[in-house]
Amino acid sequence: MTVVNTRHVYPLGYGGSIILLIFFAICWPPLGVFLFVKNVRYRKDGSTFYLRYRGSWFWVILWAIFFFPVSVILMAIRGADVVEEIRH
């Protein structure tokens, strides 16, 4: 029987489609940035942190496709919360 002991857990995780993230990061970087912000997870000491946008992601992503500065302003006005999930 082999015992596996993990010494270091990589702190970042991505909950969305990696293929779409890579595609949009190359073809349309503003949309790639918002997809990354929407789906990235940070793990530390048994907790997971992520952003929860207070508005509709549909409108932010739509504006990121057509006119990037409007999506940044929209996200800044509506705001986002940093959420912590604790694993038991």
Backbone as numpy.savetxt, mean C-alpha at the origin, in Angstrom:
# Nx Ny Nz CAx CAy CAz Cx Cy Cz
13.65 -35.13 11.92 12.81 -33.96 11.92 13.70 -32.72 11.92
13.39 -31.78 11.05 14.16 -30.55 10.93 13.42 -29.40 11.60
14.14 -28.65 12.40 13.56 -27.49 13.06 14.03 -26.24 12.31
13.08 -25.44 11.86 13.39 -24.22 11.14 13.16 -23.04 12.07
14.18 -22.22 12.22 14.09 -21.05 13.09 14.31 -19.80 12.24
13.29 -18.96 12.12 13.40 -17.74 11.34 14.08 -16.67 12.18
15.16 -16.16 11.69 15.92 -15.16 12.44 15.44 -13.74 12.15
15.04 -13.50 10.93 14.60 -12.15 10.57 13.44 -12.24 9.59
12.36 -11.56 9.90 11.20 -11.50 9.01 11.27 -10.19 8.25
11.20 -10.27 6.93 11.23 -9.07 6.11 10.01 -8.21 6.45
10.20 -6.92 6.76 9.11 -6.12 7.32 8.05 -5.65 6.34
8.31 -5.67 5.04 7.32 -5.18 4.08 6.61 -6.33 3.38
5.32 -6.13 3.14 4.53 -7.08 2.37 3.60 -6.32 1.46
3.20 -6.94 0.39 2.30 -6.30 -0.57 1.07 -7.18 -0.73
-0.11 -6.62 -0.51 -1.34 -7.40 -0.53 -2.07 -7.43 -1.86
-1.59 -6.72 -2.86 -2.26 -6.66 -4.15 -1.56 -7.52 -5.18
-1.88 -7.27 -6.43 -1.28 -8.00 -7.54 0.10 -7.42 -7.85
1.13 -8.23 -7.72 2.49 -7.79 -8.01 2.64 -7.46 -9.49
1.98 -8.23 -10.34 2.08 -8.01 -11.79 1.53 -6.64 -12.16
0.35 -6.27 -11.61 -0.20 -4.94 -11.89 0.68 -3.84 -11.34
1.23 -4.05 -10.15 2.12 -3.05 -9.56 3.33 -2.80 -10.46
3.98 -3.85 -10.91 5.16 -3.71 -11.76 4.78 -3.07 -13.09
3.68 -3.51 -13.68 3.24 -2.96 -14.97 2.99 -1.46 -14.87
2.21 -1.04 -13.86 1.90 0.38 -13.74 3.09 1.19 -13.24
3.97 0.61 -12.46 5.17 1.33 -12.04 6.07 1.65 -13.23
6.06 0.78 -14.23 6.86 1.02 -15.43 6.11 1.92 -16.42
4.85 1.61 -16.70 4.10 2.33 -17.74 3.47 3.63 -17.25
3.01 3.69 -16.04 2.35 4.88 -15.51 2.72 5.01 -14.03
3.91 5.56 -13.72 4.41 5.61 -12.34 3.47 6.22 -11.30
2.71 7.28 -11.61 1.81 7.80 -10.56 0.80 6.76 -10.08
0.26 5.99 -10.99 -0.69 4.95 -10.60 0.03 3.83 -9.84
1.25 3.52 -10.22 2.04 2.53 -9.50 2.29 2.95 -8.05
2.54 4.23 -7.84 2.76 4.75 -6.49 1.51 4.57 -5.64
0.35 4.93 -6.19 -0.88 4.80 -5.41 -1.25 3.35 -5.16
-0.99 2.45 -6.10 -1.23 1.03 -5.85 -0.32 0.52 -4.74
0.92 0.98 -4.73 1.84 0.58 -3.67 1.37 1.09 -2.31
0.99 2.36 -2.24 0.52 2.95 -0.98 -0.75 2.25 -0.49
-1.62 1.89 -1.42 -2.89 1.25 -1.05 -2.70 -0.15 -0.47
-1.72 -0.90 -0.96 -1.61 -2.32 -0.62 -0.39 -2.71 0.20
0.48 -1.78 0.52 1.69 -2.15 1.26 1.36 -2.39 2.74
2.06 -3.33 3.34 1.91 -3.66 4.76 3.30 -3.65 5.39
3.40 -3.12 6.60 4.66 -3.09 7.34 4.49 -3.91 8.61
5.36 -4.89 8.82 5.27 -5.78 9.98 6.38 -5.45 10.97
6.00 -5.38 12.26 6.99 -5.12 13.30 6.47 -5.67 14.62
7.23 -6.53 15.25 6.94 -7.07 16.58 5.52 -7.62 16.72
5.08 -8.42 15.78 3.75 -9.04 15.87 2.61 -8.13 15.45
2.92 -6.93 14.97 1.89 -6.00 14.52 2.06 -5.75 13.03
0.96 -5.44 12.37 0.98 -5.08 10.96 0.39 -3.69 10.82
1.10 -2.81 10.12 0.66 -1.44 9.92 0.35 -1.22 8.44
-0.72 -0.47 8.17 -1.05 -0.09 6.80 -1.89 1.18 6.82
-2.05 1.79 5.64 -2.85 3.01 5.53 -4.28 2.66 5.14
-5.22 3.34 5.78 -6.63 3.22 5.40 -7.10 4.61 5.00
-7.38 4.77 3.72 -7.81 6.05 3.18 -9.26 6.30 3.59
-9.57 7.53 3.97 -10.92 7.87 4.45 -11.92 8.08 3.34
-11.47 8.18 2.11 -12.37 8.38 0.97 -12.44 7.13 0.11
-12.80 7.32 -1.13 -12.93 6.22 -2.08 -11.63 6.06 -2.87
-11.06 4.87 -2.84 -9.85 4.61 -3.61 -10.14 4.74 -5.11
-11.36 4.48 -5.52 -11.72 4.59 -6.94 -11.39 5.97 -7.48
-11.78 7.02 -6.74 -11.56 8.39 -7.23 -10.08 8.76 -7.21
-9.36 8.32 -6.20 -7.92 8.62 -6.15 -7.20 7.97 -7.33
-7.52 6.72 -7.59 -6.86 6.02 -8.69 -7.30 6.57 -10.04
-8.56 6.93 -10.18 -9.04 7.54 -11.42 -8.30 8.85 -11.70
-8.15 9.68 -10.68 -7.43 10.94 -10.86 -5.94 10.70 -11.07
-5.38 9.64 -10.50 -3.97 9.32 -10.74 -3.74 8.93 -12.19
-4.74 8.35 -12.83 -4.63 7.99 -14.24 -4.65 9.24 -15.11
-5.57 10.17 -14.83 -5.75 11.33 -15.70 -4.90 12.54 -15.33
-4.82 12.87 -14.06 -4.10 14.08 -13.65 -3.60 13.88 -12.23
-2.34 13.48 -12.12 -1.74 13.06 -10.86 -1.86 14.08 -9.72
-1.61 15.38 -9.93 -1.68 16.32 -8.81 -3.04 16.38 -8.12
-4.12 16.18 -8.86 -5.45 16.19 -8.24 -5.59 15.02 -7.28
-5.05 13.87 -7.62 -5.15 12.71 -6.72 -4.36 12.93 -5.43
-3.23 13.60 -5.52 -2.44 13.90 -4.32 -3.21 14.87 -3.43
-3.79 15.90 -4.02 -4.59 16.87 -3.26 -5.80 16.20 -2.63
-6.49 15.36 -3.40 -7.66 14.64 -2.89 -7.29 13.77 -1.70
-6.17 13.07 -1.78 -5.76 12.21 -0.68 -5.35 13.03 0.54
-4.73 14.18 0.30 -4.33 15.04 1.42 -5.55 15.66 2.11
-6.56 16.03 1.36 -7.76 16.64 1.95 -8.56 15.62 2.75
-8.78 14.45 2.17 -9.58 13.42 2.87 -8.81 12.77 4.01
-7.52 12.58 3.83 -6.69 12.01 4.89 -6.66 10.49 4.88
-5.71 9.96 5.61 -5.56 8.51 5.75 -5.16 8.21 7.19
-5.58 7.06 7.65 -5.26 6.62 9.00 -4.21 5.51 8.94
-3.31 5.51 9.88 -2.37 4.39 10.02 -3.03 3.38 10.95
-3.28 2.19 10.44 -3.98 1.15 11.19 -2.97 0.12 11.67
-3.12 -0.31 12.92 -2.26 -1.35 13.47 -3.11 -2.57 13.78
-2.75 -3.70 13.20 -3.37 -4.97 13.51 -2.40 -5.78 14.35
-2.85 -6.26 15.50 -1.98 -7.02 16.39 -2.33 -8.50 16.26
-1.31 -9.31 16.03 -1.50 -10.76 15.91 -1.43 -11.38 17.28
-2.32 -12.32 17.53 -2.33 -13.01 18.83 -1.78 -14.39 18.68
